[in-house]
Amino acid sequence: MVAMLWVNQILLGKKSYADVPARLKEQVKELLTDAGKEDLVTE
């Protein structure tokens, strides 16, 4: 799942939510929220 790769990169601090392609943002947001990291969902 590509969205999970983005989530891992965000959690490691290598990428930010703003870097996520538009088509994946909703999935990434959901995964970060499920992980209790909704604070990382910022533009």
All heavy atoms as a GROMACS GRO file, in nm:
protein
  338
    1MET      N    1   0.084  -0.117   0.000
    1MET     CA    2   0.000   0.000   0.000
    1MET      C    3   0.090   0.125   0.000
    1MET      O    4   0.169   0.148   0.092
    1MET     CB    5  -0.091  -0.005   0.123
    1MET     CG    6  -0.178   0.113   0.140
    1MET     SD    7  -0.278   0.097   0.288
    1MET     CE    8  -0.437   0.100   0.215
    2VAL      N    9   0.076   0.204  -0.101
    2VAL     CA   10   0.160   0.323  -0.118
    2VAL      C   11   0.135   0.423  -0.006
    2VAL      O   12   0.229   0.487   0.043
    2VAL     CB   13   0.135   0.387  -0.256
    2VAL    CG1   14   0.213   0.515  -0.271
    2VAL    CG2   15   0.168   0.289  -0.367
    3ALA      N   16   0.011   0.436   0.038
    3ALA     CA   17  -0.021   0.530   0.146
    3ALA      C   18   0.056   0.497   0.272
    3ALA      O   19   0.104   0.586   0.343
    3ALA     CB   20  -0.171   0.531   0.173
    4MET      N   21   0.074   0.370   0.300
    4MET     CA   22   0.147   0.328   0.420
    4MET      C   23   0.295   0.366   0.410
    4MET      O   24   0.356   0.402   0.511
    4MET     CB   25   0.131   0.178   0.442
    4MET     CG   26   0.169   0.134   0.578
    4MET     SD   27   0.069   0.220   0.701
    4MET     CE   28   0.148   0.166   0.848
    5LEU      N   29   0.350   0.362   0.291
    5LEU     CA   30   0.489   0.405   0.272
    5LEU      C   31   0.503   0.553   0.306
    5LEU      O   32   0.600   0.594   0.370
    5LEU     CB   33   0.534   0.380   0.128
    5LEU     CG   34   0.544   0.233   0.087
    5LEU    CD1   35   0.574   0.223  -0.062
    5LEU    CD2   36   0.650   0.161   0.167
    6TRP      N   37   0.406   0.632   0.265
    6TRP     CA   38   0.407   0.775   0.298
    6TRP      C   39   0.394   0.795   0.448
    6TRP      O   40   0.463   0.879   0.506
    6TRP     CB   41   0.295   0.848   0.224
    6TRP     CG   42   0.336   0.885   0.085
    6TRP    CD1   43   0.307   0.817  -0.029
    6TRP    CD2   44   0.415   0.997   0.046
    6TRP    NE1   45   0.364   0.880  -0.137
    6TRP    CE2   46   0.430   0.992  -0.093
    6TRP    CE3   47   0.474   1.101   0.116
    6TRP    CZ2   48   0.503   1.087  -0.164
    6TRP    CZ3   49   0.545   1.196   0.045
    6TRP    CH2   50   0.559   1.188  -0.093
    7VAL      N   51   0.307   0.719   0.511
    7VAL     CA   52   0.290   0.730   0.656
    7VAL      C   53   0.421   0.700   0.727
    7VAL      O   54   0.462   0.774   0.818
    7VAL     CB   55   0.178   0.636   0.706
    7VAL    CG1   56   0.177   0.626   0.857
    7VAL    CG2   57   0.042   0.682   0.655
    8ASN      N   58   0.490   0.597   0.685
    8ASN     CA   59   0.618   0.562   0.747
    8ASN      C   60   0.720   0.675   0.730
    8ASN      O   61   0.793   0.708   0.824
    8ASN     CB   62   0.672   0.432   0.689
    8ASN     CG   63   0.596   0.311   0.738
    8ASN    OD1   64   0.538   0.313   0.845
    8ASN    ND2   65   0.595   0.206   0.658
    9GLN      N   66   0.725   0.734   0.612
    9GLN     CA   67   0.818   0.844   0.587
    9GLN      C   68   0.785   0.966   0.674
    9GLN      O   69   0.874   1.033   0.726
    9GLN     CB   70   0.817   0.883   0.439
    9GLN     CG   71   0.877   0.779   0.347
    9GLN     CD   72   1.025   0.761   0.372
    9GLN    OE1   73   1.102   0.854   0.360
    9GLN    NE2   74   1.064   0.640   0.408
   10ILE      N   75   0.656   0.993   0.692
   10ILE     CA   76   0.612   1.104   0.777
   10ILE      C   77   0.649   1.076   0.922
   10ILE      O   78   0.701   1.163   0.992
   10ILE     CB   79   0.461   1.129   0.760
   10ILE    CG1   80   0.433   1.180   0.619
   10ILE    CG2   81   0.411   1.228   0.866
   10ILE    CD1   82   0.286   1.182   0.582
   11LEU      N   83   0.624   0.955   0.968
   11LEU     CA   84   0.654   0.919   1.107
   11LEU      C   85   0.804   0.924   1.134
   11LEU      O   86   0.847   0.956   1.246
   11LEU     CB   87   0.599   0.781   1.140
   11LEU     CG   88   0.446   0.770   1.145
   11LEU    CD1   89   0.405   0.625   1.164
   11LEU    CD2   90   0.388   0.859   1.254
   12LEU      N   91   0.885   0.895   1.034
   12LEU     CA   92   1.030   0.900   1.050
   12LEU      C   93   1.085   1.042   1.037
   12LEU      O   94   1.203   1.066   1.062
   12LEU     CB   95   1.097   0.811   0.945
   12LEU     CG   96   1.078   0.661   0.963
   12LEU    CD1   97   1.131   0.585   0.841
   12LEU    CD2   98   1.145   0.612   1.090
   13GLY      N   99   0.998   1.136   0.998
   13GLY     CA  100   1.040   1.275   0.985
   13GLY      C  101   1.108   1.307   0.854
   13GLY      O  102   1.166   1.414   0.837
   14LYS      N  103   1.102   1.215   0.759
   14LYS     CA  104   1.168   1.236   0.630
   14LYS      C  105   1.080   1.312   0.531
   14LYS      O  106   1.131   1.374   0.438
   14LYS     CB  107   1.211   1.102   0.570
   14LYS     CG  108   1.317   1.034   0.653
   14LYS     CD  109   1.363   0.905   0.589
   14LYS     CE  110   1.475   0.845   0.673
   14LYS     NZ  111   1.534   0.730   0.606
   15LYS      N  112   0.950   1.304   0.549
   15LYS     CA  113   0.854   1.373   0.464
   15LYS      C  114   0.748   1.436   0.554
   15LYS      O  115   0.738   1.404   0.671
   15LYS     CB  116   0.784   1.275   0.367
   15LYS     CG  117   0.875   1.204   0.270
   15LYS     CD  118   0.920   1.295   0.160
   15LYS     CE  119   1.005   1.218   0.060
   15LYS     NZ  120   1.056   1.301  -0.044
   16SER      N  121   0.668   1.526   0.496
   16SER     CA  122   0.558   1.584   0.570
   16SER      C  123   0.427   1.555   0.496
   16SER      O  124   0.429   1.516   0.379
   16SER     CB  125   0.577   1.735   0.586
   16SER     OG  126   0.558   1.800   0.463
   17TYR      N  127   0.318   1.578   0.565
   17TYR     CA  128   0.187   1.555   0.503
   17TYR      C  129   0.170   1.642   0.378
   17TYR      O  130   0.109   1.598   0.280
   17TYR     CB  131   0.075   1.583   0.604
   17TYR     CG  132  -0.062   1.557   0.551
   17TYR    CD1  133  -0.109   1.427   0.534
   17TYR    CD2  134  -0.146   1.662   0.516
   17TYR    CE1  135  -0.236   1.403   0.484
   17TYR    CE2  136  -0.273   1.639   0.467
   17TYR     CZ  137  -0.318   1.509   0.451
   17TYR     OH  138  -0.443   1.485   0.402
   18ALA      N  139   0.227   1.760   0.378
   18ALA     CA  140   0.218   1.850   0.263
   18ALA      C  141   0.285   1.791   0.139
   18ALA      O  142   0.249   1.827   0.027
   18ALA     CB  143   0.279   1.985   0.297
   19ASP      N  144   0.380   1.700   0.158
   19ASP     CA  145   0.450   1.638   0.045
   19ASP      C  146   0.369   1.526  -0.022
   19ASP      O  147   0.401   1.484  -0.133
   19ASP     CB  148   0.582   1.576   0.092
   19ASP     CG  149   0.679   1.679   0.146
   19ASP    OD1  150   0.681   1.792   0.094
   19ASP    OD2  151   0.753   1.647   0.241
   20VAL      N  152   0.265   1.478   0.044
   20VAL     CA  153   0.186   1.365  -0.006
   20VAL      C  154   0.108   1.406  -0.130
   20VAL      O  155   0.045   1.513  -0.132
   20VAL     CB  156   0.088   1.316   0.104
   20VAL    CG1  157   0.000   1.203   0.053
   20VAL    CG2  158   0.164   1.272   0.228
   21PRO      N  159   0.111   1.324  -0.236
   21PRO     CA  160   0.031   1.353  -0.355
   21PRO      C  161  -0.118   1.364  -0.320
   21PRO      O  162  -0.167   1.291  -0.233
   21PRO     CB  163   0.056   1.232  -0.446
   21PRO     CG  164   0.185   1.174  -0.398
   21PRO     CD  165   0.190   1.201  -0.251
   22ALA      N  166  -0.187   1.453  -0.388
   22ALA     CA  167  -0.328   1.481  -0.359
   22ALA      C  168  -0.415   1.355  -0.358
   22ALA      O  169  -0.504   1.341  -0.273
   22ALA     CB  170  -0.383   1.581  -0.459
   23ARG      N  171  -0.388   1.264  -0.448
   23ARG     CA  172  -0.473   1.144  -0.457
   23ARG      C  173  -0.456   1.050  -0.338
   23ARG      O  174  -0.540   0.962  -0.317
   23ARG     CB  175  -0.448   1.070  -0.588
   23ARG     CG  176  -0.307   1.019  -0.604
   23ARG     CD  177  -0.285   0.956  -0.742
   23ARG     NE  178  -0.147   0.923  -0.764
   23ARG     CZ  179  -0.089   0.810  -0.722
   23ARG    NH1  180  -0.160   0.720  -0.660
   23ARG    NH2  181   0.038   0.788  -0.746
   24LEU      N  182  -0.351   1.067  -0.262
   24LEU     CA  183  -0.326   0.978  -0.147
   24LEU      C  184  -0.353   1.046  -0.012
   24LEU      O  185  -0.353   0.979   0.091
   24LEU     CB  186  -0.181   0.931  -0.148
   24LEU     CG  187  -0.140   0.841  -0.263
   24LEU    CD1  188   0.009   0.814  -0.258
   24LEU    CD2  189  -0.216   0.711  -0.259
   25LYS      N  190  -0.378   1.176  -0.013
   25LYS     CA  191  -0.390   1.251   0.112
   25LYS      C  192  -0.497   1.195   0.206
   25LYS      O  193  -0.474   1.184   0.325
   25LYS     CB  194  -0.415   1.398   0.086
   25LYS     CG  195  -0.289   1.470   0.047
   25LYS     CD  196  -0.303   1.619   0.059
   25LYS     CE  197  -0.174   1.682   0.013
   25LYS     NZ  198  -0.119   1.775   0.106
   26GLU      N  199  -0.613   1.160   0.153
   26GLU     CA  200  -0.720   1.110   0.240
   26GLU      C  201  -0.681   0.978   0.307
   26GLU      O  202  -0.705   0.960   0.426
   26GLU     CB  203  -0.849   1.094   0.159
   26GLU     CG  204  -0.973   1.077   0.246
   26GLU     CD  205  -0.995   1.192   0.343
   26GLU    OE1  206  -0.974   1.310   0.305
   26GLU    OE2  207  -1.031   1.166   0.459
   27GLN      N  208  -0.620   0.888   0.232
   27GLN     CA  209  -0.576   0.760   0.289
   27GLN      C  210  -0.468   0.781   0.394
   27GLN      O  211  -0.472   0.720   0.500
   27GLN     CB  212  -0.522   0.668   0.180
   27GLN     CG  213  -0.626   0.610   0.089
   27GLN     CD  214  -0.560   0.526  -0.020
   27GLN    OE1  215  -0.471   0.571  -0.090
   27GLN    NE2  216  -0.604   0.402  -0.031
   28VAL      N  217  -0.372   0.867   0.365
   28VAL     CA  218  -0.263   0.895   0.458
   28VAL      C  219  -0.318   0.959   0.585
   28VAL      O  220  -0.280   0.922   0.696
   28VAL     CB  221  -0.154   0.982   0.391
   28VAL    CG1  222  -0.053   1.030   0.493
   28VAL    CG2  223  -0.086   0.905   0.280
   29LYS      N  224  -0.411   1.053   0.568
   29LYS     CA  225  -0.474   1.118   0.684
   29LYS      C  226  -0.543   1.015   0.772
   29LYS      O  227  -0.530   1.018   0.894
   29LYS     CB  228  -0.574   1.222   0.635
   29LYS     CG  229  -0.644   1.296   0.746
   29LYS     CD  230  -0.739   1.399   0.690
   29LYS     CE  231  -0.810   1.475   0.798
   29LYS     NZ  232  -0.902   1.576   0.744
   30GLU      N  233  -0.616   0.924   0.712
   30GLU     CA  234  -0.687   0.820   0.787
   30GLU      C  235  -0.588   0.730   0.863
   30GLU      O  236  -0.608   0.699   0.980
   30GLU     CB  237  -0.771   0.737   0.692
   30GLU     CG  238  -0.856   0.632   0.762
   30GLU     CD  239  -0.944   0.555   0.665
   30GLU    OE1  240  -0.996   0.617   0.571
   30GLU    OE2  241  -0.960   0.434   0.686
   31LEU      N  242  -0.480   0.691   0.798
   31LEU     CA  243  -0.381   0.604   0.862
   31LEU      C  244  -0.310   0.676   0.976
   31LEU      O  245  -0.286   0.616   1.082
   31LEU     CB  246  -0.279   0.555   0.758
   31LEU     CG  247  -0.332   0.454   0.657
   31LEU    CD1  248  -0.232   0.436   0.544
   31LEU    CD2  249  -0.362   0.321   0.724
   32LEU      N  250  -0.276   0.802   0.958
   32LEU     CA  251  -0.212   0.878   1.065
   32LEU      C  252  -0.307   0.896   1.183
   32LEU      O  253  -0.266   0.887   1.299
   32LEU     CB  254  -0.164   1.014   1.014
   32LEU     CG  255  -0.040   1.012   0.926
   32LEU    CD1  256  -0.018   1.148   0.861
   32LEU    CD2  257   0.083   0.969   1.005
   33THR      N  258  -0.434   0.921   1.154
   33THR     CA  259  -0.534   0.936   1.260
   33THR      C  260  -0.550   0.806   1.336
   33THR      O  261  -0.555   0.807   1.460
   33THR     CB  262  -0.668   0.982   1.200
   33THR    OG1  263  -0.648   1.107   1.133
   33THR    CG2  264  -0.773   1.001   1.308
   34ASP      N  265  -0.556   0.695   1.266
   34ASP     CA  266  -0.568   0.564   1.330
   34ASP      C  267  -0.447   0.534   1.419
   34ASP      O  268  -0.460   0.466   1.520
   34ASP     CB  269  -0.582   0.452   1.226
   34ASP     CG  270  -0.717   0.454   1.155
   34ASP    OD1  271  -0.809   0.523   1.203
   34ASP    OD2  272  -0.729   0.386   1.052
   35ALA      N  273  -0.331   0.588   1.382
   35ALA     CA  274  -0.208   0.566   1.459
   35ALA      C  275  -0.196   0.666   1.574
   35ALA      O  276  -0.097   0.664   1.647
   35ALA     CB  277  -0.087   0.577   1.367
   36GLY      N  278  -0.296   0.755   1.589
   36GLY     CA  279  -0.290   0.855   1.695
   36GLY      C  280  -0.196   0.969   1.666
   36GLY      O  281  -0.150   1.038   1.757
   37LYS      N  282  -0.164   0.990   1.540
   37LYS     CA  283  -0.070   1.094   1.500
   37LYS      C  284  -0.138   1.199   1.413
   37LYS      O  285  -0.076   1.254   1.321
   37LYS     CB  286   0.047   1.031   1.423
   37LYS     CG  287   0.129   0.935   1.505
   37LYS     CD  288   0.202   1.010   1.614
   37LYS     CE  289   0.297   0.919   1.686
   37LYS     NZ  290   0.374   0.993   1.787
   38GLU      N  291  -0.263   1.231   1.442
   38GLU     CA  292  -0.336   1.329   1.362
   38GLU      C  293  -0.272   1.468   1.368
   38GLU      O  294  -0.296   1.550   1.281
   38GLU     CB  295  -0.483   1.337   1.400
   38GLU     CG  296  -0.508   1.372   1.545
   38GLU     CD  297  -0.509   1.252   1.638
   38GLU    OE1  298  -0.512   1.136   1.592
   38GLU    OE2  299  -0.507   1.274   1.759
   39ASP      N  300  -0.187   1.491   1.468
   39ASP     CA  301  -0.116   1.619   1.477
   39ASP      C  302  -0.017   1.639   1.361
   39ASP      O  303   0.024   1.752   1.333
   39ASP     CB  304  -0.043   1.632   1.610
   39ASP     CG  305   0.055   1.520   1.634
   39ASP    OD1  306   0.017   1.402   1.619
   39ASP    OD2  307   0.171   1.549   1.670
   40LEU      N  308   0.020   1.531   1.292
   40LEU     CA  309   0.112   1.539   1.179
   40LEU      C  310   0.040   1.574   1.048
   40LEU      O  311   0.104   1.595   0.947
   40LEU     CB  312   0.188   1.408   1.163
   40LEU     CG  313   0.280   1.369   1.278
   40LEU    CD1  314   0.339   1.232   1.256
   40LEU    CD2  315   0.389   1.473   1.296
   41VAL      N  316  -0.093   1.579   1.053
   41VAL     CA  317  -0.172   1.611   0.933
   41VAL      C  318  -0.184   1.762   0.924
   41VAL      O  319  -0.280   1.822   0.972
   41VAL     CB  320  -0.311   1.544   0.939
   41VAL    CG1  321  -0.392   1.578   0.814
   41VAL    CG2  322  -0.297   1.393   0.954
   42THR      N  323  -0.085   1.824   0.863
   42THR     CA  324  -0.085   1.969   0.844
   42THR      C  325  -0.038   2.000   0.702
   42THR      O  326   0.044   1.927   0.646
   42THR     CB  327   0.009   2.038   0.943
   42THR    OG1  328   0.141   1.985   0.927
   42THR    CG2  329  -0.036   2.017   1.086
   43GLU      N  330  -0.091   2.104   0.648
   43GLU     CA  331  -0.053   2.145   0.512
   43GLU      C  332   0.071   2.224   0.514
   43GLU      O  333   0.129   2.297   0.553
   43GLU     CB  334  -0.166   2.222   0.447
   43GLU     CG  335  -0.282   2.135   0.407
   43GLU     CD  336  -0.251   2.030   0.300
   43GLU    OE1  337  -0.173   2.057   0.208
   43GLU    OE2  338  -0.305   1.921   0.310
   0.00000   0.00000   0.00000
